Amino acid sequence: QVQFVESGGGLVQPGGSLRLSCVASGSRVYIVRMGWYRQAPGKQRELVATITNGGTTKYADSAKGRFAISRDNAKNTVYLQMNSLNAEDTAVYFCTADSVFGTIGWGQGTQVTVSS
C-alpha cells in the first residue's frame, strides 16, 4: 500500500511563501501523476495542481501565477511552491498520486494557515 509523507505546512503571514513536499513510497504500480488538493473548513476538497511524470502541469485558477508544482520522478516526490499566500489559501493540503488505473492514495494532509 502506498504511503505518503507530507511536510512543509505551517503558519505564514499574508504575502508569504511556503513549500510543501510529499514523498510517495511502497507503490506497486507505476505512478504517472502526482498532485495537491486542499480542503478548507466547511468546503469540499479541491484541486490545487497536478504534474505528470512527463512534466505536464495543471493548476486551479486560484493557483495560477502564484503556485508552482514540480516533481522528482526518481524519488516519487512532488513539491508545491506557494507564493503570495492569502487567507483564502488556508486549508489542509493533501498529496495524491495516480497510476494509469486511477488514484492510488492520499496523504494525511498538512495544514497551511495564512494569518497575520
C-alpha positions in Angstrom: 0.0 0.0 0.0 1.3 3.4 -1.0 2.3 5.7 1.8 2.7 9.5 1.7 4.9 11.7 3.9 3.9 15.3 3.6 5.8 18.2 5.0 6.2 22.0 4.8 2.9 23.2 6.1 2.6 25.8 8.8 1.6 29.4 9.7 2.6 32.1 7.4 1.7 35.8 7.1 -0.3 37.1 4.1 2.1 37.6 1.2 4.4 35.0 2.5 5.6 31.7 0.9 5.7 28.1 1.8 7.0 25.0 0.1 5.2 21.7 0.5 6.8 18.3 -0.1 5.4 14.9 -0.5 7.1 11.5 -0.8 5.2 8.5 -2.0 6.6 5.1 -1.2 5.5 1.5 -1.3 3.5 1.7 -4.5 3.4 -1.5 -6.5 2.2 0.3 -9.6 3.9 2.9 -11.7 2.9 6.5 -10.6 2.1 8.6 -13.7 0.8 11.7 -11.9 1.1 13.4 -8.5 -0.6 16.4 -7.2 -2.0 18.5 -4.4 -5.6 19.1 -3.4 -6.8 21.2 -0.5 -9.8 21.4 1.8 -10.8 24.5 3.7 -13.2 24.3 6.7 -16.8 23.8 5.5 -15.7 23.4 1.9 -15.2 20.5 -0.5 -11.8 19.2 -1.4 -10.5 21.0 -4.5 -7.7 20.6 -6.9 -4.6 22.8 -6.5 -2.2 21.4 -9.0 -1.0 18.2 -10.6 2.0 17.1 -12.6 2.6 14.1 -14.7 5.8 12.2 -14.9 6.4 13.9 -18.2 6.2 17.3 -16.6 2.7 18.3 -17.8 1.1 20.6 -15.2 -2.4 21.6 -14.4 -3.4 24.4 -12.0 -6.5 25.6 -10.4 -7.3 29.2 -11.4 -6.7 30.3 -7.9 -3.1 28.9 -8.0 -2.0 30.1 -11.4 0.8 32.6 -11.3 1.3 32.1 -7.5 2.0 28.4 -7.1 4.5 26.1 -8.9 4.4 22.3 -8.8 7.4 20.2 -9.5 8.4 16.6 -9.2 11.4 14.3 -8.8 10.3 11.2 -10.6 13.2 9.1 -9.3 12.2 9.8 -5.7 8.4 9.8 -6.3 8.4 13.2 -4.7 6.3 16.2 -5.5 6.7 19.8 -4.4 4.4 22.7 -4.3 6.0 26.2 -4.0 3.3 28.6 -2.8 3.9 32.4 -3.1 1.8 35.4 -2.4 -0.3 33.5 0.0 -3.5 35.0 1.3 -6.2 34.0 3.8 -8.2 32.1 1.2 -5.3 29.7 0.8 -5.8 28.5 4.4 -6.7 24.8 4.2 -5.4 21.3 4.7 -3.3 20.3 1.7 -3.4 16.7 0.6 -0.9 14.9 -1.6 -2.2 12.3 -4.1 -0.8 10.0 -6.7 -2.3 8.3 -9.8 -1.5 5.3 -11.8 -2.9 4.6 -15.2 -5.8 2.9 -13.4 -6.6 6.0 -11.3 -5.9 7.4 -7.9 -3.9 5.1 -5.7 -4.0 7.0 -2.4 -4.0 10.2 -0.4 -1.7 11.7 2.2 -2.9 12.6 5.7 -2.7 16.3 4.9 -0.7 19.2 6.1 -2.2 22.3 7.5 -1.5 25.7 5.9 -2.7 28.7 7.8 -2.3 32.2 6.4 -2.8 34.8 9.0 -1.3 37.9 10.5 
